[in-house]
Amino acid sequence: MTTQQPTIIYTLTDEAPLLATHAFLPVVRAFTAPAGIAVTATDISVAARILGEFPEFLTDAQKVPDNLAELGRLTLLPDTNIIKLPNISASVQQLQAAIKELQGKGFAIPDFPEQPATDDEKKIRARYGKALGSAVNPVLREGNSDRRAPLAVKNFARKHPHSMGVWSQASQTHVATMKHGDFYHGEKSMTLDKARDVRMELVTKSGKTTVLKPKVALLAGEIIDSMFMSKKALLEFYEFEMEDARKTHVMFSLHVKATMMKVSHPIVFGHAVRIFYREAFEKHGKLFDELGVNVNNGMATLYDKIATLPTSKRDEIIRDLHACHEHRPELAMVDSA
């Protein structure tokens, strides 16, 4: 049993949770202090995680500790208590905006390499990858994560259930999911009977083998799970559902967890963009490739790249993109950049 003062670590994040912390944390400390419990704050905001990853680019006065790595170490200790506030699952655009803002304030961190070519650029891209997506959750959930709602909250919800209103049976609104070829249908898992190392390989139909991860150490009793998605099935699904939405006059909305599934789901999203603007991509695809257009994170990069073209060519591409809307459904879009 420890003789140290009981301590709660309160995480500082971004946006609304950080704003709320400025009001609520003093209240928490007012209640815990008389009980002899210390509440310390640690910064795991996107900006702090970026700066903590690149100390060699900063002056001594600018350096910040790698707080997330320290919290990861603390989760393995039995007497650690961490209150994790909601944190940004940063997209590439949000990360780039944070980098630009930090650089503007005098932090000489490197640019984010969108298409890394050299070994140094690949290393920088990999380091920035630690701040992308839900980077915090996998680290902190190494410990015992308690996500239960307080009983008072449950009782209030039972007493005052939220009404969703009257749902019209005539509504064409529906959720569409893939019927074959998706992650679910390609999933395989097994429970290990003993500790062992495994190697992850991709074996193509032509017989070519690519080693994805040379070694992953697993424990006895752990579950290893793998899955894959068929690109052909995905594109057929998008084409069918977009046409169905157009015919039934419902708005098309795509929901992907691109911040948690930060490797696969931006690719899934990019395919949706290319199918929606299929004719434009078929006509200008070669030029887009030459310009380095990548729509896995949205259309912003496309418009940025074509801005460098002669006016006549740029206007032609924009007309072709807009023409695609004439035979596509209406879109629902949230700009989280």
C-alpha positions as CSV (number, residue, x, y, z in Angstrom):
1,M,0.0,0.0,0.0
2,T,1.4,3.4,-1.0
3,T,2.1,6.1,1.5
4,Q,2.0,8.8,-1.1
5,Q,-0.8,11.4,-1.3
6,P,-3.7,10.0,-3.4
7,T,-3.6,11.7,-6.8
8,I,-6.0,12.0,-9.7
9,I,-4.6,12.9,-13.1
10,Y,-6.9,15.1,-15.1
11,T,-6.2,15.3,-18.8
12,L,-6.3,18.6,-20.8
13,T,-7.5,18.1,-24.3
14,D,-9.0,20.5,-26.9
15,E,-12.0,22.6,-27.9
16,A,-15.2,22.3,-25.7
17,P,-13.7,19.8,-23.2
18,L,-10.8,22.1,-22.5
19,L,-13.1,25.1,-22.2
20,A,-15.2,23.2,-19.7
21,T,-12.1,22.2,-17.8
22,H,-11.3,25.8,-17.0
23,A,-14.7,26.1,-15.3
24,F,-15.0,22.6,-13.8
25,L,-11.5,21.6,-12.6
26,P,-11.4,24.3,-9.9
27,V,-14.7,22.8,-8.5
28,V,-13.2,19.3,-8.5
29,R,-10.2,20.5,-6.6
30,A,-12.3,22.3,-4.1
31,F,-14.0,19.0,-3.2
32,T,-10.9,16.8,-3.3
33,A,-8.5,19.0,-1.5
34,P,-10.2,18.7,2.0
35,A,-10.1,14.9,1.5
36,G,-6.3,15.0,0.9
37,I,-6.6,14.1,-2.7
38,A,-4.4,16.0,-5.2
39,V,-5.7,16.6,-8.8
40,T,-2.9,17.2,-11.3
41,A,-3.4,18.3,-14.9
42,T,-1.5,16.9,-17.9
43,D,-1.7,18.2,-21.4
44,I,-2.5,15.6,-24.1
45,S,-4.0,18.1,-26.6
46,V,-3.1,17.6,-30.3
47,A,-0.6,20.5,-30.1
48,A,1.1,19.1,-27.0
49,R,1.4,15.7,-28.6
50,I,2.9,17.2,-31.7
51,L,5.5,19.2,-29.7
52,G,6.2,16.2,-27.5
53,E,7.1,14.2,-30.6
54,F,9.6,16.7,-32.0
55,P,11.8,18.0,-29.2
56,E,14.9,18.2,-31.4
57,F,13.2,20.9,-33.5
58,L,12.5,23.1,-30.4
59,T,14.4,25.4,-28.1
60,D,14.7,24.4,-24.5
61,A,12.1,26.9,-23.6
62,Q,9.6,25.5,-26.1
63,K,10.0,21.8,-25.3
64,V,7.2,19.9,-23.7
65,P,7.2,16.4,-22.2
66,D,5.7,13.4,-24.0
67,N,2.8,13.3,-21.6
68,L,0.9,10.6,-23.4
69,A,3.9,8.2,-23.2
70,E,4.1,9.0,-19.5
71,L,0.4,8.3,-19.0
72,G,0.9,5.0,-20.9
73,R,3.5,4.0,-18.3
74,L,1.3,5.0,-15.4
75,T,-1.6,3.0,-16.6
76,L,0.4,-0.1,-15.8
77,L,0.6,0.9,-12.1
78,P,-2.2,-0.3,-9.8
79,D,-2.7,3.0,-7.9
80,T,-3.0,5.3,-11.0
81,N,-6.3,7.2,-11.5
82,I,-6.8,9.1,-14.7
83,I,-9.8,11.1,-15.8
84,K,-9.7,11.2,-19.6
85,L,-11.7,13.9,-21.2
86,P,-12.9,13.6,-24.7
87,N,-10.1,14.3,-27.1
88,I,-9.9,15.1,-30.8
89,S,-9.5,12.1,-33.1
90,A,-7.4,14.3,-35.4
91,S,-7.8,14.0,-39.2
92,V,-5.0,14.9,-41.5
93,Q,-6.6,18.3,-42.1
94,Q,-6.8,19.0,-38.4
95,L,-3.2,17.9,-37.9
96,Q,-2.0,20.1,-40.7
97,A,-3.9,23.1,-39.3
98,A,-2.4,22.5,-35.9
99,I,1.1,22.2,-37.5
100,K,0.6,25.5,-39.4
101,E,-0.7,27.3,-36.3
102,L,2.3,26.1,-34.2
103,Q,4.8,27.1,-36.9
104,G,3.1,30.5,-37.0
105,K,3.8,30.9,-33.3
106,G,7.5,30.2,-33.7
107,F,7.7,26.4,-33.2
108,A,10.1,25.2,-36.0
109,I,8.5,21.7,-36.3
110,P,8.7,20.1,-39.8
111,D,5.9,20.2,-42.4
112,F,3.6,17.2,-42.7
113,P,4.8,15.1,-45.7
114,E,1.6,14.3,-47.6
115,Q,3.5,12.1,-50.0
116,P,6.8,11.1,-48.3
117,A,9.5,10.2,-50.8
118,T,12.7,10.2,-48.8
119,D,13.5,8.1,-45.7
120,D,13.6,11.2,-43.6
121,E,10.1,12.3,-44.8
122,K,8.8,8.8,-44.2
123,K,10.1,8.9,-40.6
124,I,8.5,12.3,-40.0
125,R,5.2,11.1,-41.4
126,A,5.3,8.1,-39.1
127,R,6.0,10.3,-36.1
128,Y,3.1,12.6,-37.0
129,G,1.0,9.5,-37.3
130,K,1.1,9.1,-33.5
131,A,-1.0,12.3,-33.3
132,L,-3.5,11.2,-35.9
133,G,-6.8,9.5,-35.1
134,S,-7.8,8.2,-31.7
135,A,-4.1,8.0,-30.6
136,V,-5.0,8.5,-26.9
137,N,-7.5,5.8,-26.3
138,P,-5.3,2.7,-27.1
139,V,-2.7,4.1,-24.7
140,L,-4.9,4.8,-21.8
141,R,-7.1,1.7,-22.2
142,E,-4.1,-0.4,-21.4
143,G,-5.3,0.1,-17.8
144,N,-8.7,-0.8,-16.3
145,S,-11.0,1.6,-18.1
146,D,-14.3,2.3,-16.3
147,R,-16.9,3.7,-18.7
148,R,-20.0,3.1,-16.7
149,A,-22.6,5.8,-16.4
150,P,-23.3,6.9,-12.8
151,L,-26.5,5.5,-11.3
152,A,-28.0,9.0,-11.0
153,V,-27.5,9.5,-14.7
154,K,-29.1,6.2,-15.5
155,N,-32.1,6.8,-13.2
156,F,-32.6,10.3,-14.8
157,A,-32.6,8.7,-18.2
158,R,-35.1,6.1,-17.1
159,K,-37.4,8.7,-15.6
160,H,-37.1,11.1,-18.5
161,P,-36.6,9.0,-21.7
162,H,-35.7,11.0,-24.8
163,S,-38.4,10.9,-27.4
164,M,-37.3,10.4,-31.0
165,G,-40.6,11.8,-32.2
166,V,-43.1,10.1,-34.5
167,W,-41.5,8.1,-37.3
168,S,-43.4,8.1,-40.6
169,Q,-43.9,4.7,-42.2
170,A,-43.7,6.5,-45.5
171,S,-40.2,7.7,-44.9
172,Q,-37.6,6.4,-47.4
173,T,-34.8,7.0,-45.0
174,H,-32.8,3.8,-44.3
175,V,-29.4,2.5,-43.4
176,A,-27.6,0.5,-46.1
177,T,-24.7,-1.8,-45.4
178,M,-22.6,-4.1,-47.6
179,K,-24.1,-7.6,-48.0
180,H,-20.8,-9.3,-49.1
181,G,-17.2,-8.5,-49.5
182,D,-16.9,-6.2,-46.4
183,F,-14.8,-6.5,-43.3
184,Y,-17.5,-8.5,-41.5
185,H,-17.7,-11.2,-44.2
186,G,-13.9,-11.5,-44.5
187,E,-13.2,-11.7,-40.8
188,K,-11.3,-14.6,-39.2
189,S,-10.2,-15.0,-35.6
190,M,-8.6,-17.5,-33.3
191,T,-7.7,-17.8,-29.6
192,L,-4.1,-18.7,-29.0
193,D,-3.4,-21.8,-27.1
194,K,0.1,-20.6,-26.2
195,A,2.3,-17.5,-26.4
196,R,3.9,-17.1,-29.8
197,D,5.1,-14.6,-32.4
198,V,3.1,-14.1,-35.6
199,R,4.0,-12.5,-38.9
200,M,1.4,-10.6,-41.0
201,E,1.5,-11.2,-44.7
202,L,-0.5,-10.1,-47.7
203,V,-0.7,-12.9,-50.4
204,T,-2.1,-11.7,-53.7
205,K,-3.9,-13.8,-56.3
206,S,-0.8,-13.8,-58.4
207,G,1.1,-15.4,-55.5
208,K,3.1,-12.3,-54.5
209,T,3.7,-12.1,-50.8
210,T,4.2,-8.7,-49.0
211,V,5.2,-8.8,-45.3
212,L,3.0,-6.2,-43.5
213,K,4.4,-6.8,-40.0
214,P,7.4,-9.0,-39.5
215,K,6.7,-9.8,-35.9
216,V,3.9,-9.4,-33.4
217,A,4.3,-10.9,-29.9
218,L,1.1,-12.5,-28.6
219,L,0.2,-14.1,-25.2
220,A,-1.5,-17.3,-24.5
221,G,-5.3,-16.8,-24.4
222,E,-5.2,-13.7,-26.6
223,I,-7.4,-13.4,-29.6
224,I,-5.9,-12.6,-33.0
225,D,-8.4,-11.2,-35.5
226,S,-8.0,-10.4,-39.2
227,M,-10.3,-9.1,-41.9
228,F,-10.3,-7.7,-45.4
229,M,-12.6,-5.8,-47.7
230,S,-13.1,-6.4,-51.4
231,K,-12.5,-3.1,-53.4
232,K,-14.7,-4.5,-56.2
233,A,-17.6,-5.2,-53.9
234,L,-17.2,-1.8,-52.2
235,L,-17.3,0.1,-55.5
236,E,-20.4,-1.9,-56.6
237,F,-22.0,-1.1,-53.3
238,Y,-21.4,2.6,-53.6
239,E,-22.7,2.7,-57.2
240,F,-25.9,0.9,-56.3
241,E,-26.6,2.9,-53.2
242,M,-25.9,6.3,-54.8
243,E,-28.3,5.4,-57.6
244,D,-30.9,4.1,-55.2
245,A,-30.7,7.3,-53.1
246,R,-31.2,9.4,-56.3
247,K,-34.2,7.4,-57.4
248,T,-35.9,7.5,-54.0
249,H,-35.0,11.1,-53.5
250,V,-33.2,10.6,-50.2
251,M,-30.1,12.4,-49.1
252,F,-26.9,10.4,-49.4
253,S,-24.7,10.3,-46.2
254,L,-21.6,8.2,-45.7
255,H,-20.5,7.3,-42.2
256,V,-17.0,5.9,-41.7
257,K,-14.8,5.9,-38.6
258,A,-11.8,7.4,-40.4
259,T,-10.2,8.7,-37.2
260,M,-10.3,5.4,-35.4
261,M,-9.7,3.2,-38.5
262,K,-7.2,5.7,-39.6
263,V,-5.5,3.4,-42.2
264,S,-8.4,1.7,-43.9
265,H,-11.3,4.1,-43.6
266,P,-9.8,7.1,-45.4
267,I,-9.3,4.7,-48.3
268,V,-12.9,3.6,-48.0
269,F,-14.0,7.2,-48.0
270,G,-11.7,8.0,-51.0
271,H,-13.4,5.3,-53.1
272,A,-16.8,6.9,-52.3
273,V,-15.6,10.3,-53.6
274,R,-14.2,8.8,-56.8
275,I,-17.4,6.9,-57.4
276,F,-19.5,10.0,-56.8
277,Y,-17.4,11.9,-59.3
278,R,-16.7,8.9,-61.5
279,E,-17.0,10.5,-64.9
280,A,-14.7,13.4,-63.9
281,F,-12.1,11.0,-62.5
282,E,-12.3,8.8,-65.6
283,K,-11.8,11.9,-67.8
284,H,-9.1,13.6,-65.8
285,G,-7.7,10.7,-63.8
286,K,-4.2,10.7,-65.5
287,L,-3.9,14.5,-64.8
288,F,-5.0,14.0,-61.2
289,D,-2.3,11.3,-60.7
290,E,0.3,13.6,-62.1
291,L,-0.8,16.4,-59.8
292,G,-0.7,14.0,-56.8
293,V,-4.4,14.4,-56.0
294,N,-5.5,12.2,-53.1
295,V,-9.2,12.4,-52.2
296,N,-9.0,10.0,-49.3
297,N,-9.3,13.0,-47.0
298,G,-11.9,14.8,-49.1
299,M,-12.1,17.1,-52.1
300,A,-10.0,19.9,-50.6
301,T,-6.7,18.5,-51.9
302,L,-8.2,18.2,-55.4
303,Y,-9.2,21.9,-55.5
304,D,-5.8,22.9,-54.0
305,K,-4.0,20.9,-56.7
306,I,-6.0,22.2,-59.7
307,A,-5.6,25.8,-58.5
308,T,-2.1,25.6,-60.1
309,L,-3.5,24.8,-63.5
310,P,-4.2,27.3,-66.3
311,T,-7.6,28.9,-65.9
312,S,-9.2,27.2,-68.9
313,K,-8.2,23.7,-67.7
314,R,-9.2,24.4,-64.1
315,D,-12.6,25.6,-65.2
316,E,-13.1,22.6,-67.4
317,I,-12.4,20.2,-64.5
318,I,-14.7,22.2,-62.1
319,R,-17.5,22.0,-64.8
320,D,-17.1,18.3,-65.1
321,L,-17.2,17.9,-61.3
322,H,-20.3,19.9,-61.0
323,A,-21.9,18.0,-63.9
324,C,-21.6,14.8,-61.8
325,H,-24.1,16.2,-59.3
326,E,-26.8,16.2,-62.0
327,H,-27.2,12.4,-61.8
328,R,-26.2,11.9,-58.2
329,P,-28.2,12.1,-55.0
330,E,-28.2,15.1,-52.7
331,L,-25.4,15.1,-50.2
332,A,-25.2,15.6,-46.4
333,M,-21.7,16.8,-45.5
334,V,-20.0,17.8,-42.2
335,D,-16.8,19.8,-42.6
336,S,-14.7,18.8,-39.5
337,A,-11.4,20.2,-40.8
